[in-house]
Amino acid sequence: MVEIRKAIKFGIVGFGSRGQMFGKLIRADENAQLIAIADPVEHTRKKAQKEFCVAEENCYKGADEFFAQGKICDAIFLCTQD
């Protein structure tokens, strides 16, 4: 019997170099999917759309906007500045 696995849906809050590193790890795993990011920098959100296939409606300007959506993913990486 073939086991069908559902991809784990991830979000990343803070999509600078650390967030993008985790984005690359998610992209490399066939059982994971990056579905949402939050970052105040517009060109960073555009990069998430282009390079990581995150839908525009799931690219948020900040953590408050991201968390206001309720549960949209299974797990998140908090990659904001220390």
Secondary structure, DSSP 8 states (H G I E B T S, - for coil): -------EEEEEE--SHHHHHHHHHHHH-TTEEEEEEE-S-HHHHHHHHHHH---GGGEESSHHHHHTT---SSEEEE----
